[in-house]
Amino acid sequence: MIMAKQVKWNFDFDEDVNVIGISCHKFDYWIALQINKTLKLNLIRQPDLSVFNQEKGSSINYPLFDFIKPDIQTSYALVSNHNPDGKLFPDHKSFDYFLLINGVINADEKSKMITTIKKIPHVLTAHNLNLKKIKNLPEFISDLEIHMIEIAGRKKGKFL
């Protein structure tokens, strides 16, 4: 019998990646609009992000919004934690959405963002998450990056 070799990722995230968990029972487009207004972003709906779920043995789609600020080289992605077939991050089931920030952001800016998000009506809470406590985060970020490259390729008329 041949045993399949498992590859384990040992990601060491630097300070360029931040994840804010948001609890809000409103629809994804509503929270994206509110975040756009309050944080002066322009999150735009993208095709759903397909993420492989090990328990189900298949991919599950999650709503995704993104925005890139090229002047400060920072990207934002708002992704839902919910799908009828399973949670994106089951260990963080109290959060409905995750705002991923990829770029340099200092502690004061991050704190102000979280405070601002918490003030949005119908937002129950928002917290900065410890990246080391999010299972499968490296695989998720890899899936997200591939997805965004595919979207960019489609927009330019190139199929990857």
Secondary structure, 3 states (H helix, E strand, C coil): CCCCCCCCCCCCCCCCEEEEEEEECCCHHHHHHHHHHHHCCCCEEEEEEEEEECCCCEEEEEEEEEEEECCCCEEEEEEECCCCCCCCCHHHCCCCEEEEEECCCCHHHHHHHHHHHHCCCCEEEEEECCHHHCCCHHHHHHHHHHHHHHHHHHHCCCCC
